[in-house]
């Protein structure tokens, strides 16, 4: 399988000026779209997943220049948006302007698999996803595009496949390789279930630190953590000759998956003990010691160290992926 691997902005949020935007902690020297493209060029990116508001700010001349630049660099554009930001009309307009075939869609604001924290709002969110996909999937088909819905620490593999089947075209999956554990699924089990529907990949990894309530997911260089990438990619290769992919180290805020508490399971269908055991066993790979300092520089208040921290991590991630043939 050929992976056209490149970059998205979400593992570089401080460097690019997205982290803490509009607050005193935001990076005053955030590099934005220009810095993003420059780093992608340095890394030899073949795919560029672009934050949709960056595109919306460009005039026609700016769009023409961006299209020409991406073409000259051999980078395939993917539009990055989400239902949690409102209607997808802007994402469709940006996709048309850049002639992008894939629109990555985050479905809900739920993180850490914590449906219980959303309360009754969780069921409203699910109904909203069904409604939105029923409206936008036909438009995607008509325009020759695919909405690639991400497993953004909210939906299980069965649920994602269900959304794709219900849409009957126009919807595929953006597979975030680090986000099966937050919904209590082992990476390889999750991969096997969704593989035929995957159309785009977020290469993400975590170190896991076990707690009395469950486990923390701590960002790390892609390939240094819990995800068995060789096995994951082998499963995907059984179904695909080619996929776009992007490097995405985890967020600067550590995720705590409290699946050892009873309330965390509110909103989930029944799960077999065998499935949960596979998740917990998989989470022990390259795990952090229980007493290790899990905090990122952002969480320690060391903002001055953040740019180099992010850049070092993305460069090591690229090197790790090249070493296993997942990036040229």
C-alpha positions in Angstrom: 0.0 0.0 0.0 1.2 3.5 -0.9 0.7 6.1 1.8 0.8 9.7 0.5 1.9 10.9 3.9 2.1 14.6 4.9 1.0 16.9 7.6 -1.9 18.4 9.5 -1.7 21.3 11.9 -3.1 19.8 15.1 0.2 18.5 16.5 1.7 21.9 16.0 -0.9 24.1 17.5 1.4 26.4 19.4 3.9 26.8 16.7 1.2 27.7 14.2 -0.7 30.0 16.6 -3.8 27.9 17.1 -3.2 26.9 20.7 -4.9 29.3 23.1 -6.0 31.5 20.3 -7.5 34.8 21.6 -6.0 34.3 25.1 -2.8 35.8 26.7 -1.1 32.4 26.3 -1.4 32.3 22.5 1.9 32.3 20.6 2.3 35.9 19.3 4.6 34.6 16.6 2.4 31.8 15.4 3.4 30.9 11.9 0.0 30.1 10.5 -0.6 28.7 7.0 2.8 29.9 5.7 4.8 28.3 8.4 2.7 25.1 8.0 3.5 24.8 4.3 7.2 25.6 4.9 7.4 22.8 7.5 5.4 20.4 5.2 7.9 21.1 2.5 10.9 20.5 4.8 9.4 17.1 5.7 8.6 16.1 2.1 4.9 16.0 2.7 2.7 14.5 0.0 -0.6 15.4 1.6 -1.6 18.7 3.3 -4.6 18.7 5.6 -5.5 22.4 5.9 -7.4 24.1 8.7 -10.5 25.4 6.9 -10.6 28.9 8.4 -7.2 29.5 6.8 -8.6 28.9 3.4 -11.8 31.0 4.1 -9.6 34.0 4.7 -8.0 33.9 1.2 -9.2 35.9 -1.7 -9.3 34.4 -5.2 -5.7 35.4 -6.0 -4.6 33.8 -2.8 -6.5 30.6 -3.6 -5.0 30.5 -7.1 -1.5 30.9 -5.6 -2.0 28.2 -3.0 -3.3 25.7 -5.6 -0.3 26.4 -7.8 2.1 26.1 -4.9 0.6 22.8 -3.7 0.7 21.4 -7.2 4.3 22.4 -7.7 5.2 20.7 -4.3 3.2 17.5 -5.2 0.9 17.9 -2.2 -2.7 16.7 -2.2 -5.0 19.0 -0.3 -7.5 17.8 2.3 -9.9 20.2 3.9 -10.2 20.0 7.7 -13.5 20.9 9.4 -16.0 19.6 11.9 -19.7 19.6 12.8 -18.7 21.0 16.2 -17.8 24.3 14.3 -21.2 24.6 12.7 -22.5 23.8 9.2 -20.1 22.3 6.6 -21.0 24.7 3.8 -17.8 26.6 4.3 -15.8 23.4 4.1 -17.5 22.5 0.8 -16.8 25.9 -0.6 -13.1 25.6 0.4 -13.0 22.1 -1.1 -14.3 23.4 -4.4 -11.9 26.3 -4.4 -8.9 24.0 -3.9 -10.3 21.1 -5.8 -10.0 18.9 -2.7 -11.7 15.5 -2.9 -11.6 14.8 0.9 -13.2 16.8 3.7 -12.2 15.6 7.1 -15.0 16.0 9.6 -14.9 15.9 13.4 -18.3 14.8 14.6 -18.6 15.9 18.2 -16.7 17.8 20.9 -16.6 14.7 23.2 -13.1 13.7 24.2 -11.6 10.8 26.2 -14.5 8.7 25.3 -16.4 10.4 28.0 -20.0 10.4 26.8 -21.2 10.6 30.5 -19.7 14.1 30.7 -22.1 15.2 27.9 -25.1 13.8 29.8 -28.3 13.8 27.8 -26.6 16.1 25.3 -24.8 13.0 24.0 -28.0 11.6 22.5 -28.7 15.0 20.9 -25.2 15.0 19.4 -25.7 11.6 17.9 -29.0 12.6 16.4 -27.3 15.7 15.0 -24.6 13.6 13.3 -27.2 11.4 11.7 -29.1 14.5 10.4 -26.0 16.3 9.2 -24.6 13.3 7.3 -28.0 12.6 5.7 -28.0 16.2 4.4 -24.3 16.5 3.4 -23.6 13.0 2.0 -25.7 13.5 -1.2 -23.9 16.8 -1.8 -20.5 15.1 -1.4 -21.6 12.5 -4.0 -22.9 15.1 -6.4 -19.6 17.1 -6.1 -17.3 14.0 -6.3 -16.1 14.4 -2.8 -16.0 12.3 0.4 -16.7 13.3 3.9 -14.1 11.4 6.0 -15.5 11.2 9.5 -12.9 11.0 12.2 -12.9 8.7 15.3 -12.2 11.7 17.5 -12.3 9.9 20.8 -16.1 9.8 20.6 -17.4 6.9 18.5 -16.7 3.2 18.4 -15.7 1.3 15.3 -19.2 -0.2 14.9 -20.8 3.2 15.1 -18.5 4.7 12.5 -19.2 1.9 10.1 -22.9 2.4 10.8 -22.7 6.0 9.8 -21.0 5.1 6.5 -23.5 2.3 5.7 -26.4 4.6 6.5 -25.1 7.3 4.2 -24.9 4.9 1.2 -22.1 6.9 -0.4 -20.2 10.1 0.1 -19.0 9.2 3.6 -15.8 7.3 4.6 -13.6 7.2 7.7 -10.6 9.3 8.7 -8.8 6.8 10.9 -7.0 8.4 13.8 -4.7 5.6 14.8 -4.3 6.9 18.4 -8.0 7.2 19.1 -9.3 3.6 19.6 -8.1 3.4 23.2 -10.3 6.4 24.3 -13.4 4.4 23.4 -12.0 1.2 25.0 -11.0 -0.7 21.8 -7.7 -2.2 21.0 -6.0 -0.6 18.0 -5.9 -3.8 15.9 -9.5 -4.7 16.7 -10.6 -1.2 15.7 -8.5 -1.3 12.5 -10.0 -4.6 11.4 -13.5 -3.4 11.8 -13.2 -0.1 9.9 -10.5 -0.9 7.4 -12.8 -1.2 4.3 -14.2 2.2 5.0 -11.0 4.1 5.6 -10.3 6.9 3.1 -7.8 9.0 5.0 -5.4 8.4 8.0 -4.2 10.5 10.9 -1.0 8.9 12.1 -1.1 9.5 15.9 0.5 7.8 18.9 0.4 8.0 22.6 2.3 6.8 25.7 -0.2 5.4 28.2 0.1 5.9 31.9 -2.3 3.8 34.1 -4.3 5.5 36.9 -6.8 4.4 39.5 -9.6 5.6 37.2 -8.2 4.3 33.9 -5.3 5.7 32.0 -3.8 8.9 30.6 -2.9 9.3 27.0 0.3 11.4 26.7 1.5 12.7 23.4 4.7 11.4 22.0 6.6 11.1 18.7 4.6 8.9 16.3 6.1 5.4 16.5 7.4 5.7 20.1 4.1 4.8 21.8 1.3 2.3 22.0 0.2 2.0 18.4 1.6 -1.1 16.5 2.0 0.7 13.2 3.4 -2.2 11.2 0.4 -4.3 12.0 -2.1 -1.5 11.6 -0.8 -0.6 8.1 -0.7 -4.3 7.1 -4.4 -4.5 7.8 -5.2 -1.4 5.9 -3.1 -2.7 3.0 -5.4 -5.7 2.7 -8.1 -3.3 1.5 -6.3 -0.4 -0.1 -3.6 0.2 -2.7 -3.2 3.9 -1.8 -4.3 6.2 1.0 -3.6 9.8 2.0 -2.2 10.2 5.6 -0.9 12.9 7.8 1.3 13.1 10.9 -0.5 14.3 14.0 1.1 14.1 17.4 -1.5 14.3 20.2 -2.8 17.4 21.9 -0.8 19.5 24.3 -3.5 18.7 26.9 -3.1 15.1 28.2 -6.3 13.0 27.8 -7.6 11.0 30.8 -9.8 8.0 29.9 -11.6 7.1 33.1 -13.0 3.7 31.9 -12.5 2.1 35.3 -15.3 4.2 36.7 -18.8 3.0 36.4 -20.3 6.3 35.1 -17.8 6.6 32.2 -19.7 3.7 30.5 -23.0 5.6 30.4 -24.1 6.0 26.8 -22.2 2.9 25.5 -23.8 -0.3 24.3 -22.8 -3.5 26.1 -19.1 -4.5 25.6 -17.6 -8.0 26.0 -15.0 -8.7 28.7 -12.8 -10.1 25.9 -12.9 -6.8 24.0 -12.1 -4.7 27.1 -9.2 -7.1 28.0 -7.7 -6.6 24.6 -7.8 -2.8 25.0 -6.1 -2.9 28.4 -3.5 -5.4 27.2 -2.7 -3.2 24.1 -2.5 -0.1 26.3 0.5 -1.6 28.2 2.9 -1.3 25.2 5.6 1.3 25.8 3.6 2.6 28.8 4.8 5.3 31.2 5.7 4.5 34.7 2.9 5.3 37.2 5.0 8.1 38.9 6.3 9.7 35.7 5.6 13.3 35.1 3.1 13.1 32.3 2.6 16.8 31.7 3.5 18.6 28.5 5.3 21.9 28.5 1.9 23.6 27.9 0.6 22.0 31.1 3.7 22.9 33.1 3.4 26.5 31.9 6.7 26.3 30.0 5.4 28.2 26.9 8.9 29.2 25.9 9.8 25.6 25.3 6.7 24.7 23.2 7.8 25.6 19.7 11.0 23.5 19.9 9.1 20.7 21.7 6.5 20.5 18.8 9.1 20.8 16.1 11.4 18.1 17.6 8.4 15.8 18.0 7.1 16.2 14.4 10.6 15.7 12.9 11.2 12.5 15.0 7.7 11.3 14.0 8.6 11.8 10.3 11.8 9.9 10.8 10.0 7.0 12.6 7.5 6.7 9.8 10.1 6.7 7.1 11.9 3.9 9.0 8.9 1.7 8.6 8.0 2.8 5.0 5.0 4.8 6.0 6.5 8.1 4.6 8.9 8.6 1.8 
